[in-house]
């Protein structure tokens, strides 16, 4: 096997390791199972039950650009190992308390920071090993691990909670998470300086100036950043609202408590699968078109959630599983396509830090909508108005995405070259 083939295989090893590290951190998406198991004697209000999850979303997104800066300085192995340590400690400390404020600090703060460090490192490291024509696919595969995490965490957590209680469950999950993520980190590395990315596909070479590599400071001066940020916040926030409250929705709104963990797993499978499929679609159909499809479908799906109530003909298990899986898939599109769009719009050199800035939208969107949903339920007794709000936000996101365009100069003249000619042209 020649050197380039060996290096290419190493790139796939990095993809697998990054995916597995994020897969181990999927407990965030299984919070609704944890939330449903919080004992009534702890005296938590509905909004307090959502608070650790909401804080974790914000801290996760805020610490992602911090993780990106650490990545450029220390490399993926150290940053991902630190992320695994912090995430595991967040779970372990949570397991020793019954206070919503300790959970907010440990689960919300430490776990959120750990996830942010791992998330900031996994995709950018993997993408360095592959050509631009595979950006959406590789991004989708790596982040699919995080989306699929709750597919195993939710049923495992439900079984463990029934057998040994909530706090012991969090302890064991925290220890396991810490070990697995740190082990995966040892396989994460950047390609060597002389590594050449091979691409068998034809590429377009323009007579216009080569696309620029934006710094984070330059990114935030473009109007496109604010459109991307708002649409990302609305698109991801709508999905996170359902994810964070799904067990309660299934139990209280639909009256199917026995399948709540299964519903969380169905959403997780849709979430992970959607990241890969939408990522691949964006490589073919374009980032904007893909997100327009996802936002439009998601608006319809979340609106339909308001019809799934007790004694309704819609309140049956097969329809529910199909609905939540599709919601998960459309939510997952955000996590696959926005990284690729950031790379397309602002270049590859500062991609990790640039996407870290864009990613803050995920945290704020998740925090606001999950907290609003909890407050709306406390006020009105159900999530109906939260669904309406999320639907409206998704429609706004679709309209904004329709008018978005690249900040890079338009290409005036193009010719299609084979890869060897393209390398010569460079």
C-alpha positions in Angstrom: 0.0 0.0 0.0 1.5 3.4 -1.0 1.9 6.4 1.3 -1.2 8.3 0.0 -3.4 5.2 0.5 -2.2 4.7 4.0 -2.8 8.4 4.8 -6.2 8.2 3.3 -7.1 5.3 5.5 -5.8 7.3 8.5 -8.3 10.0 7.6 -11.1 7.5 7.9 -9.7 6.3 11.3 -9.9 10.0 12.4 -13.6 10.1 11.2 -14.5 7.0 13.1 -12.7 8.1 16.3 -14.4 11.6 16.1 -17.8 10.0 15.5 -17.3 7.6 18.4 -16.2 10.4 20.8 -19.4 12.4 20.0 -21.5 9.2 20.2 -20.4 8.8 23.8 -21.5 12.4 24.6 -25.1 11.8 23.4 -26.5 12.1 27.0 -27.3 15.8 26.3 -30.0 14.7 23.8 -31.3 12.1 26.3 -32.0 14.8 28.9 -35.7 14.4 28.5 -35.4 10.8 29.9 -33.4 12.2 32.9 -35.8 15.0 33.3 -38.8 12.6 33.5 -37.0 10.6 36.2 -36.4 13.5 38.5 -38.2 12.6 41.8 -41.2 14.8 42.8 -39.8 15.0 46.3 -36.9 17.1 44.9 -39.4 19.8 44.3 -38.3 21.0 40.9 -40.6 23.2 38.8 -41.0 22.5 35.1 -38.7 25.4 34.1 -36.1 24.1 36.6 -36.2 20.7 35.1 -35.3 22.2 31.7 -32.6 24.6 33.1 -29.6 22.2 33.2 -30.3 21.2 29.6 -30.8 24.8 28.5 -27.6 25.9 30.2 -25.7 23.0 28.7 -26.8 24.1 25.2 -25.6 27.7 25.8 -22.3 26.7 27.4 -21.8 24.1 24.7 -22.1 26.7 21.9 -20.1 29.4 23.7 -17.2 27.0 24.5 -17.1 25.7 20.9 -15.1 28.8 19.6 -12.9 28.5 22.7 -12.3 24.8 21.8 -11.5 25.9 18.3 -8.8 28.3 19.5 -7.4 25.6 21.8 -7.5 23.2 18.8 -5.2 25.4 16.7 -2.8 25.7 19.6 -2.7 22.3 21.2 -4.1 19.9 18.6 -7.1 17.6 18.7 -5.7 14.9 21.0 -5.3 17.2 24.0 -8.5 19.2 23.4 -10.7 16.2 23.0 -9.1 14.5 26.0 -9.8 17.6 28.1 -13.4 17.7 26.8 -14.0 14.1 27.8 -12.6 14.7 31.3 -14.8 17.8 31.8 -17.9 16.1 30.4 -17.4 13.0 32.6 -16.9 15.1 35.7 -20.1 17.1 35.0 -22.1 13.8 35.0 -20.3 12.5 38.1 -20.8 15.7 40.1 -24.5 15.8 39.1 -24.9 12.2 40.3 -24.0 13.4 43.9 -26.7 16.1 44.2 -30.5 16.7 44.1 -30.2 20.5 43.6 -31.2 22.1 40.3 -28.4 24.6 40.8 -25.7 21.9 41.2 -27.2 20.2 38.1 -27.1 23.5 36.2 -23.4 24.1 37.1 -22.2 20.5 36.6 -24.4 19.1 33.9 -25.0 22.5 32.3 -21.5 24.0 32.8 -19.0 21.2 32.9 -20.7 18.8 30.5 -21.6 21.7 28.2 -17.9 22.8 28.1 -16.7 19.3 27.5 -19.0 18.7 24.6 -18.1 22.1 23.1 -14.4 21.2 23.2 -15.0 17.8 21.5 -17.4 19.2 19.0 -15.1 22.0 18.0 -12.3 19.5 17.3 -13.9 16.4 15.8 -15.3 17.8 12.5 -12.5 20.3 11.6 -9.9 17.6 12.2 -11.7 15.1 10.0 -12.4 17.6 7.3 -8.7 18.3 6.8 -8.2 14.8 5.5 -10.8 15.0 2.7 -11.5 17.1 -0.4 -14.1 19.9 -0.7 -16.4 17.6 -2.7 -16.9 15.5 0.4 -17.4 18.3 3.0 -21.1 17.8 3.6 -20.7 14.0 3.8 -17.8 14.0 6.2 -19.3 16.7 8.3 -22.6 14.8 8.4 -20.9 11.5 9.4 -18.9 12.9 12.3 -21.7 15.0 13.8 -24.1 12.0 13.3 -22.3 10.4 16.2 -23.6 13.1 18.6 -27.1 12.9 17.1 -27.2 9.2 17.5 -25.9 9.2 21.0 -29.3 9.3 22.6 -30.3 6.3 20.6 -28.3 4.2 23.0 -28.3 6.6 26.0 -32.1 6.9 26.3 -33.0 3.2 26.6 -29.9 2.4 28.7 -30.7 5.3 31.0 -34.3 4.3 31.4 -33.3 0.7 32.2 -30.6 1.7 34.6 -32.8 4.3 36.4 -35.5 1.6 36.9 -32.8 -0.8 38.3 -30.4 1.4 40.3 -31.9 4.9 40.4 -31.2 8.2 38.7 -28.1 9.2 40.6 -26.2 5.9 40.2 -27.1 5.9 36.5 -25.6 9.4 36.0 -22.5 8.2 37.9 -21.9 5.2 35.7 -22.6 7.1 32.5 -20.2 9.8 33.6 -17.3 7.4 34.2 -18.0 5.5 31.0 -18.1 8.7 29.0 -14.9 10.0 30.5 -13.0 6.7 29.6 -14.4 6.4 26.0 -13.9 9.9 24.9 -10.3 10.1 26.2 -9.6 6.7 24.5 -11.0 8.0 21.1 -8.9 11.2 21.5 -5.7 9.2 21.1 -6.6 8.5 17.4 -7.3 12.2 16.5 -4.6 14.0 14.6 -4.2 16.5 11.8 -2.7 15.3 8.5 1.1 15.9 8.0 2.2 19.2 6.5 3.0 17.4 3.1 -0.4 15.7 2.9 -2.1 16.3 -0.5 -5.9 15.8 -0.6 -6.8 13.7 -3.6 -10.1 14.3 -5.4 -11.3 12.2 -8.2 -14.1 14.6 -9.1 -13.8 17.4 -11.6 -13.6 20.9 -10.0 -14.4 24.3 -11.2 -11.6 26.8 -11.6 -12.5 30.5 -12.1 -10.7 33.3 -13.7 -11.9 35.5 -10.9 -9.8 36.0 -7.8 -9.4 32.9 -5.6 -11.8 32.8 -2.7 -10.6 34.5 0.5 -10.1 33.0 3.9 -12.0 35.2 6.4 -10.8 35.7 10.0 -13.5 35.6 12.7 -13.3 39.4 12.9 -14.0 39.7 9.2 -16.8 37.1 9.3 -18.9 39.1 11.8 -18.7 42.2 9.6 -20.6 40.5 6.8 -24.4 40.6 6.7 -24.4 37.0 5.6 -23.1 36.0 9.1 -26.2 37.5 10.8 -28.6 35.7 8.4 -26.8 32.4 8.9 -26.7 33.0 12.7 -30.4 33.8 12.9 -31.5 30.9 10.6 -29.3 28.5 12.5 -30.7 29.7 15.9 -34.3 29.3 14.7 -33.7 26.0 12.8 -31.8 24.3 15.6 -33.8 25.9 18.4 -37.1 24.4 17.1 -35.6 20.9 17.1 -33.9 21.3 20.5 -37.3 22.4 22.0 -38.8 19.0 21.0 -35.7 17.1 22.0 -35.4 18.6 25.4 -39.1 17.9 26.2 -39.8 14.8 24.3 -40.3 12.4 27.2 -42.7 14.9 28.8 -44.5 15.4 25.5 -45.0 11.7 25.1 -46.0 11.1 28.7 -48.2 14.1 29.5 -49.5 15.3 26.1 -49.9 12.1 24.3 -50.4 9.6 27.2 -47.9 7.0 25.9 -45.4 7.1 28.8 -44.3 3.5 28.2 -42.7 4.4 24.9 -41.1 7.7 25.9 -37.5 6.3 25.8 -38.3 4.5 22.5 -39.5 7.9 21.1 -36.2 9.5 22.2 -34.3 6.8 20.4 -36.4 7.1 17.3 -35.7 10.9 17.2 -32.0 10.1 17.8 -31.9 7.7 14.8 -33.6 10.3 12.6 -31.2 13.0 13.9 -28.1 11.0 13.1 -29.3 9.7 9.8 -30.5 13.2 8.8 -27.1 14.6 9.4 -25.5 12.2 6.9 -28.2 12.3 4.3 -28.7 16.0 4.3 -24.9 16.5 4.3 -24.7 14.4 1.2 -27.6 16.2 -0.4 -26.0 19.5 0.3 -22.9 18.4 -1.7 -25.2 17.7 -4.7 -28.0 20.2 -4.5 -26.3 23.0 -2.6 -26.4 24.2 1.0 -29.3 26.8 0.6 -31.6 24.4 -1.3 -31.0 21.7 1.3 -31.7 24.0 4.3 -34.8 25.4 2.6 -36.2 21.9 2.3 -35.3 21.1 5.9 -36.8 24.3 7.3 -40.0 24.0 5.4 -40.6 20.3 6.3 -39.8 21.0 9.9 -42.3 23.8 10.1 -45.0 21.4 9.0 -43.9 18.6 11.3 -43.7 20.7 14.5 -47.1 22.2 13.7 -48.5 18.7 13.5 -47.1 18.0 17.0 -50.0 20.0 18.3 -52.5 17.4 17.0 -50.8 14.6 18.9 -52.9 14.6 22.1 -54.6 12.0 24.3 -57.6 10.2 22.7 -56.7 11.6 19.3 -56.6 9.2 16.3 -53.0 10.5 15.7 -51.9 9.4 19.2 -50.6 6.0 18.2 -47.1 4.6 18.4 -46.2 4.1 14.7 -47.3 7.7 13.7 -45.5 9.1 16.7 -42.3 7.3 15.9 -42.4 8.4 12.3 -43.1 12.0 13.3 -40.3 12.3 15.8 -37.8 10.6 13.6 -38.5 13.1 10.8 -38.2 16.0 13.2 -34.9 14.6 14.3 -33.7 14.3 10.7 -34.7 17.9 9.8 -33.0 19.1 13.0 -29.9 17.2 12.1 -29.6 19.0 8.8 -28.6 22.1 10.6 -25.6 20.4 12.2 -24.4 19.0 8.9 -25.1 21.8 6.5 -24.1 24.9 8.5 -20.5 23.8 9.0 -20.2 23.1 5.3 -21.8 26.4 4.4 -19.4 28.2 6.8 -16.5 26.5 5.0 -17.9 27.5 1.6 -18.6 31.1 2.5 -15.6 31.9 4.6 -12.8 29.6 3.6 -10.9 26.7 5.1 -7.9 28.4 6.9 -9.9 29.6 9.9 -12.8 27.2 9.5 -12.8 25.9 13.1 -12.8 29.3 14.7 -15.3 30.7 12.2 -17.8 27.9 12.7 -17.3 28.3 16.5 -18.6 31.8 16.1 -21.5 30.7 14.0 -22.3 27.8 16.4 -23.1 30.2 19.2 -26.5 30.4 17.4 -27.2 26.8 18.3 -26.8 27.4 22.0 -28.9 30.5 22.2 -31.6 29.1 20.0 -31.8 25.9 22.1 -31.7 27.9 25.4 -34.5 30.3 24.4 -36.9 27.9 22.9 -36.4 25.1 25.5 -36.9 27.6 28.3 -39.9 29.2 26.6 -41.4 25.8 26.0 -41.1 25.0 29.8 -42.5 28.4 30.8 -45.4 28.0 28.3 -46.3 24.6 29.7 -46.2 26.0 33.2 -48.5 28.8 32.1 -51.0 27.0 29.8 -50.6 23.4 30.8 -49.3 22.1 27.4 -46.8 22.9 24.6 -49.3 24.0 22.0 -48.3 27.7 21.8 -44.6 26.6 21.8 -45.3 24.6 18.7 -46.9 27.6 17.0 -43.9 29.8 18.0 -41.4 27.3 16.6 -43.4 26.9 13.4 -43.4 30.7 12.8 -39.6 30.9 13.5 -38.9 28.1 11.0 -41.0 30.0 8.3 -38.9 33.1 9.0 -35.7 31.0 8.7 -36.8 29.6 5.4 -37.5 33.1 4.0 -34.1 34.4 5.2 -32.3 31.4 3.7 -34.0 32.1 0.4 -32.3 35.5 0.1 -28.9 34.5 1.5 -26.0 34.6 -0.9 -22.2 34.0 -0.5 -20.0 36.9 0.7 -17.4 35.7 -1.8 -17.1 37.4 -5.2 -19.1 35.9 -8.0 -17.2 33.9 -10.5 -17.2 35.6 -13.9 -16.0 32.7 -16.0 -15.7 29.1 -15.3 -14.3 26.0 -17.0 -14.4 22.5 -15.7 -11.0 20.9 -15.4 -10.0 17.4 -14.3 -8.1 17.1 -10.9 -4.7 17.0 -12.5 -5.4 20.2 -14.5 -6.8 21.9 -11.5 -3.7 21.2 -9.5 -1.6 22.6 -12.3 -3.8 25.7 -12.5 -3.1 26.3 -8.8 
